[in-house]
Structures are given as structure tokens and as C-alpha cells.
Amino acid sequence: MGKGFEIEFNGDWERDLYRMAQGQVDQLAKDGTRATERVLASHGGQPIDVVKLVLQRDLKRAGLDVPDHLLTQCAQQISDGGHFTFEPGQIK
């Protein structure tokens, strides 16, 4: 059998699992925000359709599949020359 891991189900296993998952969600939010900053630097002020395509590509590279309404909101902000920050609560 290949390498694996062992889970010890102690009284705090749910809290521990939540913490591990939350750490990943926090990292995805940071990676998504970095992607938006790169798109802002390269495409800020351009038409929303252009920004949206580039943004979607860059967010997928960062491991994020963003719902269309949030992608549109973010692209509009960048098209207007503004910053967009992903919050962990937006990542599911």
C-alpha cells in the first residue's frame, strides 16, 4: 500500500479538522487576492469582459473556481482601477 496518514479520533478531532481546513481556505483567499493584484497591474482600467477572462484564468491557476457573480464583481472593481480582496468566507 502507498503512503498514508493516520487520524486519531480524540475529543478534539472535529476542531482539529476544522483548523486544517480553515488553513487551506485562508491560503486560497490569499492566493486569490494575489491573482487579483496581478490582474489589476496588467489589466486595470481595461474593459470588464477582458478583465473577467484574464481574471478567471488566473484564479483557476491559483486553485479557485469563483462563481460568476463574484467573478463579475471582482472584474468590475479591477476594470474601474480598484483593488479586490478575497475573504475566507467567500471561499467554499
C-alpha positions as CSV (number, residue, x, y, z in Angstrom):
1,M,0.0,0.0,0.0
2,G,1.1,3.6,-0.6
3,K,2.0,6.2,1.9
4,G,-0.9,7.4,4.0
5,F,-1.7,9.2,7.2
6,E,-3.3,8.2,10.4
7,I,-6.2,10.0,12.0
8,E,-6.5,9.8,15.8
9,F,-10.1,10.4,16.8
10,N,-9.7,12.2,20.1
11,G,-12.2,14.5,21.7
12,D,-10.8,17.4,19.6
13,W,-10.8,15.8,16.2
14,E,-13.6,18.0,14.8
15,R,-11.8,21.2,15.9
16,D,-8.5,19.9,14.6
17,L,-10.1,19.0,11.2
18,Y,-11.7,22.4,11.0
19,R,-8.4,24.2,11.7
20,M,-6.7,22.2,9.0
21,A,-9.4,23.0,6.5
22,Q,-9.5,26.7,7.6
23,G,-5.8,27.0,7.0
24,Q,-6.3,25.8,3.4
25,V,-9.2,28.2,2.9
26,D,-7.2,31.1,4.2
27,Q,-4.4,30.2,1.8
28,L,-6.8,30.1,-1.1
29,A,-8.1,33.5,-0.2
30,K,-4.5,34.9,-0.1
31,D,-3.7,33.3,-3.4
32,G,-6.9,34.7,-5.0
33,T,-6.1,38.1,-3.7
34,R,-2.6,37.9,-5.2
35,A,-4.1,36.9,-8.5
36,T,-6.4,39.9,-8.5
37,E,-3.4,42.2,-7.8
38,R,-1.5,40.7,-10.8
39,V,-4.6,41.3,-13.0
40,L,-5.0,44.8,-11.7
41,A,-1.4,45.6,-12.5
42,S,-1.6,44.1,-16.0
43,H,-5.2,44.9,-17.0
44,G,-6.6,47.5,-14.6
45,G,-8.8,50.0,-16.4
46,Q,-9.5,47.7,-19.4
47,P,-13.0,46.6,-20.4
48,I,-14.7,44.3,-17.9
49,D,-15.0,41.5,-20.4
50,V,-11.2,41.5,-21.0
51,V,-10.5,41.7,-17.2
52,K,-13.0,38.9,-16.5
53,L,-11.4,36.4,-18.9
54,V,-7.9,37.1,-17.6
55,L,-9.1,37.0,-14.0
56,Q,-10.9,33.7,-14.4
57,R,-7.8,32.1,-15.9
58,D,-5.5,33.4,-13.2
59,L,-7.9,32.4,-10.4
60,K,-8.2,28.9,-11.8
61,R,-4.4,28.7,-11.8
62,A,-4.5,29.7,-8.1
63,G,-6.9,26.8,-7.5
64,L,-10.1,28.9,-7.3
65,D,-13.3,28.3,-9.2
66,V,-15.2,31.5,-8.5
67,P,-18.9,31.8,-9.0
68,D,-19.8,34.1,-12.0
69,H,-21.4,36.8,-9.8
70,L,-18.3,37.1,-7.7
71,L,-16.0,37.0,-10.7
72,T,-18.1,39.8,-12.3
73,Q,-17.9,41.9,-9.2
74,C,-14.2,41.4,-8.9
75,A,-13.6,42.1,-12.6
76,Q,-15.7,45.3,-12.4
77,Q,-13.6,46.5,-9.5
78,I,-10.4,45.9,-11.4
79,S,-11.8,47.4,-14.6
80,D,-12.5,50.5,-12.5
81,G,-8.9,50.5,-11.3
82,G,-9.7,49.3,-7.8
83,H,-8.4,46.5,-5.6
84,F,-10.4,43.4,-4.7
85,T,-9.6,41.2,-1.7
86,F,-10.9,37.7,-1.3
87,E,-12.1,37.0,2.2
88,P,-12.1,33.4,3.6
89,G,-15.9,33.5,3.9
90,Q,-16.2,33.9,0.2
91,I,-14.2,30.7,-0.5
92,K,-16.2,27.5,-0.3
